[in-house]
Amino acid sequence: MTDTRPVIVRLGTGVQGLDQVLGGGLPEFSFNVIAGAPGCGKTTLAHQMMFALATRERPALYFTVLGEPPLKMLRYQQQFEFFDERKVNACIRFVNVSAEAATGDLQQVLTRIAAEVEAHDPRLVFVDSFRSVVLAHDGARSFLTLQEFVQQLGLLMTSWQATTFLIGEYFTEHDPSPIFTVADGLIWLRQSVQRNSVVRKMEIMKMRGQATLAGLHTFRIGDRGLQVFAPPTLEQAAGGVVAGRDAARLKMGVAGLDEMMGGGLPSGYSLLVAGPTGAGKSILATAFMTEGARSGETSVIAAFERRPNAAGGPVMTELIASGRVGVVDARAPGLSVDEIATLLIAEVRRLKATRVVIDSLSGFELALAPTFREDFRESLSRMVLALASTGATVLMTSELEDRYDDLRFSPYGTAFLTDAIIVQRYIEVDSRLQRVLAVAKVRDSAHSNELRLFEIGDDGIRIGSMLQGYEGLLGGRPTRREPRSDPVEG
């Protein structure tokens, strides 16, 4: 049976991450509203899409309804990398209709817009701020009602085959407006304020004809404009090989540890290294990346406690400088798990990295904006699955208090998400503090069940032998075990 459904062309917005959230791009000839409170980035988003889409074959008209001239608005937009001065007056034209809007007569506004559209035949039309038209209309006499104006404007743009954007300051989606009903797409920008943290979020509340990613998506405004951080999906990161029982084993870079893990860490696995402060988690992570470099592999690290070159010393500094270890910047304010996941996956692809380190989950949680902490466990689960689907092997560290009556591997209840677990503990022996290490889990693989002493020296971690003649090691204060005596035969 022949498929006779019309094909809707989807336009690339030029905004990193937005096409994914939209479900493949922006439908051509659609009638869209960009709404939100003041200062959330509406005009910047509109300009970024306009400069990405506008060409001589697809010219744009940008109507400004504000009292300030377009020149003032452009002065600020020129600070962004997406701004292209060559397109202004060539394929992008700005038209000020504030005089018509000030009368409150919607018929005058519509007539002026129609005249400009007929004169320049645009394929992209922006009206900023449409809210100004509404406010000017309120209380004024007009031959058109607001609903009639919106309907005629939409009909006009559709007949001229223009993709249209109305930009307006709306504080909640419950504001009554016929615009929301007529619009094909409704993009809502928000600012979440919690304590001293401000986070920008985007929601695609409506987009006719295509499935969009539901929910709120974090975005950040930087020198390049908006960058949207969609939640990672297995489809997004597809292309890697998920490890199985017969996966190749990676060396850990610590003598004796590979044998304890049954031959090394299976490629594509996720490993949790859990232990108290000072136990050597970051040192083990550094050894893991250094060993990868020796084998010709590249790594990526997101460090939330100390800068990687500070924690790893001159060796790590050299690896970073040579491009064998990529660093994801984890110091930006208002971080979300989706943002870190997006940056990690992008860096893995760029470097074709096979090893990823997150040091540590405890610092990761503290670096998050408060609004994201409640969903940390669920978001972390998505991130680990997405990273694993790239084929990279992931090592995460987690800070644990040494509670000897409570054997846990993660304060977040996320240990089950990982394929392997190494646990480090402190014990007291003969009034001295010593460290022990054990491999608690390697999925689908035999591994050592020994508790091994280890030391940290200038050359890193050195794993020693089992502590003979003691019991109760996990209690922190082991006791000597009395040697068994054979019964005397009568």
N, C-alpha and C positions, 0 to 999 in steps of 0.2 A: 504494500500500500504506500502510495507516494505521500510524503509529508508536505502539506501545503501551508503550514504555518509561516507567517511572515518572519523574516530574520531581523532581529533588533541589533543594530551595530552598537557596540560598547566602546566608549571613548576612554583612553587612558588618561587619568587625571593629572599625572605628573607629581602626585603626592605619595611619597613612599608609604606603603602599607594600606593606603585607602582603597585601591582597586580590589585588594583581597577582601576587605571588609564589605565593600559594595557588592561582592559576588561576581567580579570580573570586569568592573569598570562602570562608567556612567552611561545609561541608555541615551543614544542620540535622539534629539528632538524632544527630550523630556522637559517637564516644567517643574523646577525644583525650588525648595525653600531652604535656606541656610539660616537657622535660628539660634538664639542663645542670648545670655545676658551680656552687658557691655564688658569688653576686655577679654573675651574668651577666644578671639582669633577668627571671627567671621570674615572680616574684610581681607585679612591675610590669606585665608583659605581661598576666597574668591579670586584674588589676584594670582595666587600660585597656580590655580587651575587655568585661569585665563591665559597667562603667559606660556603655559605648557601646551595649550590647545590651539591658540590663535596662529593662523598662517594667512598668507594672501588668498589661499583658496577657502579658508575658514575664518573670515574676519570677525572681530568682536566689537560690540558696542557696550560701553560701561556708563550707565546713567547714574549720576550722583544727585541725590535729593537733599543732601546736607547743605547748610548755609555756607560752609567753608568751601573754597574753590578746590577743584581736583588737584591743582598744583601742590597744595599743602599735603594732601593725602599721598601723592606720589613721592614727596620728599622723604617720607618715612618708608614707603615700600621699596625705594631704591636701595635700602640697606640690605635687602635680601639677595641671595645669589640668583634666585630665579628671575629677577627683574632684568629685562632686556630692552634697553633704551631704543634699539633699532626698530622694535615692533611698534612703539608709540607713534601714532599718526600714520603708520604704514599699514598695519593689520589690526591695530587696537586704537579705538577712538573713544575719548571721554566726552560726555555731554552732560552739562549742568542743567537740570530741570527744577532747581529749587524755586525759581520765580513762579512757575506754574503750580508747583505743589503748595506754595505759600497761600495761594488764593483759596485753597480748600475745595476747588472745583475739580473733581476727578475727570470730568470730560476734557478739560484743558490738558491735564497730564497725559491722558490717553491719546489725545490728538497729537501732542508734541512727540510722544514716543513713536506713534504710527508714522509720522512724517519722517523721523530720523531713520526708522527701520526701512521705509520705502526708498529713501535716498541712498542708503549705504548697503542694503541687502546683506545684513550680518547673518552669521550662522551661530553666533554666541551672543547672548544678551544678558546683561547684569543690571539689576536695579538696587542701589545701595544708598540710603536705607529705606526699604519699603515701609518700615514702621513709621517713618517720617510722613509718608503719604497718608497713612491711616490716621495719625494724630492730627494732621492738618485738616483732614476731612471731618473729624469729629466736631460737631457743633456748627459746621458751616453748611450753607445751602449748596446743593449740587444736583445737576440733572441726572447723575448716576448714583445708585447706591453702591456701597463698597463691594457687595457680592456681585453686582452687575459689572463693576469695573474689573474685578479679578477674572470673571468668566470671559469678558471680552478681550482682556489682555492675553489670557491663555489661548483663546481662539486665534487671536492675531499672530501670536508667536508660532503656533502650530501650522497655520496656513503659510507662513513664511519659512517653515522648516528650520526654526532656530531652537537651539538648546538654551533654556532660560533659567536664570537664577535670581530669586528674590532674596535679598539679605535683610534680616530684620531683628530688632532687639525684642525678644520675647523671654520673659523670666521663667515661665513654666509652660509645659505643654497643655495645660488646662486653660490658657488664655483663649477666649472665644474668638475665632477668626475663620471666615470662609476660605481663606488661603489654604489652610491645612487640608480641607476637603478636596479642593480643586487640584492641589499639587500632586504630581506623579512621585516625587521624591521629597522626603523631609529629613534633613541632616541637622541634628540638634547637638550643639556644643555646650558643655557644662564646665564649671569650675567647682571642684570639691574642696572645701576648706575644713580642715580638722586640726585642732590645736594650732601649731605654727606652720602647718604644711598646706600648700596649695597645689592641687593636681588637676590638670585639664583632661576631660573625657569627652568622647564622641559617641553618639548613638544614631544608627540609621533606623529611624522610627518607621520609615515607609520608603519603598522603592518598587514601583509597579513592574511586574513582568520578570522579576528575578529574585532568587533567594539570597539574602544578605546574612552576614554573621551577626547573630543576635547578641544583645548585651552592650555594656559600656566598654569602650576601647580607649586606653590611655593614649594621649598624644602629647608631643613636646614641640615648642616653637623655638627654633634655633636659627643660625645664619642661613640655612638652606630653606627655611620656611617650616611648614608643619611636617612632622614625621609621626605616623600612626603605628602603634604597636598592637597588632592583633594577637590573640592567643595562639600559640603554636599548635599546629595540627600535624598528624602523621603524614597527611598528604603533602603539606607544605615542605616537610623535611625529607620526603621520600627520595630514594635513590641510593641509600646506604644498604648494607647487608646486616640484618639483625643476627646477632651471634646465636649459635646453637651449641649442642653438645660437642660437636667436632670442630669448634672454632679454634683458630690459632691462638696461642698463648703469648701474652705480652710480658716482658720482664719488668719487674717493679723497681729495679735499681738499688735494692738492698740485699746484700748477700744473705742467703738463707731463707728469705721470705718467699721466693718463688717455690722452693721445695715445700714450705708449709702450706702453700695454696694449691698444691697438687700439680705444679709445673708452671705456675704463673697465672696471670689474670686473663681469662678468655676475652678475646677481642670483641668489642661491642657491648661488654658488660658495664654495669654501673656499680661502683664500689663506694661504700661508706666507711670512712676512717673516723672512729668515735673515741674520744678520750678527754681527760681533764686538761686544763691549761698547762702548757709547758711540757706536755707528754711527747711532743715531736710530730704532731699531725702535719704541720706545714713543711717540716723537713722531709717527711715521707713523700708529700705531694711534689716537692721540688725534685727529689730523687727520681720520681716517676717521670717527670718531664725531661729531666737530664738524660735518663736512660733512653727515652724516645728519640732524643736528638742524636745519641750515639748510633742508633739504629736507622738514622736517616728519616725519622718521622718528625712532623711538626705538631705543636701543642697550642692550646688556647687556655688562658686563665682569667677568671674573674675573681679578684682578691678584694675582700671586704674588710680586712683588718689591717694589713700592712701592704705597702706597695711591693709587687713581686720582686723587683730588683733589690729592695732592702731586705726582704726575708730570705732570698736565695743567694745573696752575696754576689761576688764578681762573676761567677759562672752563669747565674741567671741573667745578670745584666748583659753579658755577651750574647746569650741566646736570644734575648729580646731585641738587641741591636742588630743581630744578623737575620732576624725574621723567622727564626726557628720556633719562637714562642710568641704568639700574639696575645695582646692584653686588651681586655674589655674594660672600659672606664666605668667603674662602679662608684664614683664619687658624686655623681649628679644628684641634686636634691629631688625628693619626690619620686623615687624609683618605684617601678612595679616589676613583678616577676615576668610579665609579658615583655617588658622592655629589655630586661637582661637576656631572656630567652631569644628574642629577635636578634640582639647584638651578638650573642654567642653563635647562633646558627649562621649568621652572615659571615662571621670571622672564620668559622670552621670551613665554610665553602670557599672563602677567599684564599685561605692557606692550604686547603685540602688537608686539614688537620685530622689526625687520628686519635688524639688524646685531648681531653677537656678536664680542667680542674676548677672546682668551685670551693674557695677557701675563705670563710667557712659559712655553713648554713646559719650559724648563730649570728655572725656579722651581717649576713644577707638579710635576715629578718629585721635587724635593727636599722639597716639602711633603707628599708621600705618606708614609703609614706604610711601613716597610721591607717588610712582607709583600706590598705591592702593586706594588713596583717591577719585579719580574721580569716581570710581565705588562703593563707599561705600554704597550707597543706595541699589543698586541691590544685592550686596553681603550680606548686612544685611538682606534683605528679604529672601534670601535662608537660612541663618543661623536660623532665627526665625522659619521658617517653619520646618526645620530639627529638631530643639530642641523641637518644639511642638509635632512633630510626635513620639517622645520618650515617650510621656505621662507626661513629666515634666511640671510644671507650671513656667513660666518665668517672672521675674520682672526686668525691665530695668529703669535706671534713665537717665534723660536728662537735661542738663543745659540750662536754658532760661534766656535771659535778660528780665527784667520787662518792656516791652514796652506796656504801658497801652492803646495805640491806635491801637495795633496790637495783637489780641488774637490768639496765635499759641501754639501748644503743642509739636512741635519738629522742630528744625532748619533744619532737613534733609527731611522734607515732608514725614516722615515715620509713622506718627500717625495712618494712615489707616491700617497699618500692624498689629496693636495690637488689642486685644479683649477688653481691658479696659484701661481707662485713669484716673489718679488722677492728678489734677493740684493744685499747691501751688503758692500763690501770696503774695506780701507785700502790705499793705495799710497803709495810715497815718490817724490816728484818734486822735484828740485833741493833736496834735504835738507829737504823739508817733507812733513808727513803730510797726505794728502788722501783724500777719500772718493769712491768711485765706486758707481754703482747700475746694475743691469741687470734687465730682465724676462726670467727664464729660461724661463717657461712660462705660457701661458694656454690651457687646453684648448679645442679646436675654434675657435680664433680666431687670426687673424694678429696679430702684435705686434712691437715694435721689437726688434732684436738689438744695439742700441747700448750701449756702456758710457759712462755719462754721469757727469760730475763733479757733486757736489752739496755744498751747505753748510748748516749749521744756524745760524740766527740767532734773534733775539727773536721773529720772526714765523713761526718753524718751519722747514721744509725748503724750500730753494730749489734746483731742479734747473738745472744749467748745460748747457754744451755738451760734445761729445766732446773728449777730449784728443788734439789733432791732432799728428801727427808722432812718435808714440811707438808702440812695440809691446811685447808682453809685460806688459800691464797686470795680468793675473791672477796674474802671478808676484810682484807686490808691488813690484818695482823695475824699472819699465819703462825701456827704452832708446830713445834717439832713432833714428828710422828715417831712413836716408840717402835723400835725394831721388833718384828714378830719373833717369838721364840717357839721352836718346835716342841710339842708335848713330849714328856719323858715316858718312854714305854716301860710298863711294869713287868 
